[in-house]
Amino acid sequence: MQLPANAVVYAISVRVMAEIPTATTFTVTCEGHTFSTTPVPVKAGRTDPGTAGAPITIGTAPSSIVIVPDRIPANDSGKIRVTAHYYVVAPPAN
């Protein structure tokens, strides 16, 4: 998932929908900032508000949200719902 250029990011919240195999926790990062308030357990139903690294401003190019597991997952069966809370700053048109 990418965040648009010139966005101010307030939070990147997550919910684990299906357990991530092999890993025990993960963190959520963007632009070098960690948004997860603690390492998030990989069990289904676990959540994190994602406010630890906020707010940040994205530069003139889009930026990616990165999920960083503590161990390489055994397969791709894990699922995480990610919600980015941001607004895009634009100068007036006239």
C-alpha positions, 0 to 999 in steps of 0.5 A, spaced: 500 500 500 502 506 498 501 513 501 500 519 496 505 524 496 504 531 500 500 527 505 500 528 513 499 521 516 496 520 523 496 513 524 497 506 520 492 501 524 492 494 523 488 488 524 490 481 523 485 477 519 489 470 519 495 468 523 501 469 520 505 462 520 512 462 523 513 469 525 511 471 532 510 479 531 510 484 526 511 492 526 508 497 521 513 502 518 513 508 513 518 513 511 523 510 516 518 511 522 515 505 526 507 506 527 505 500 531 505 502 538 508 495 540 510 489 536 504 486 534 502 479 535 500 475 529 494 471 532 488 473 528 484 478 531 490 482 534 490 489 533 494 496 533 492 503 533 498 505 529 499 512 532 506 511 535 510 514 529 505 519 527 504 524 525 509 524 519 509 528 512 510 524 506 515 528 501 514 529 494 513 522 492 509 516 494 511 512 500 510 505 501 507 502 508 511 496 510 510 490 514 516 487 518 515 480 521 520 478 526 521 472 522 520 470 515 513 467 514 513 460 512 508 461 507 503 467 504 497 465 508 497 470 513 492 476 512 493 483 515 488 489 514 491 495 514 488 502 514 492 509 513 489 515 516 492 521 513 490 527 509 493 530 502 495 537 503 494 541 496 495 549 495 489 553 493 488 552 485 487 560 485 
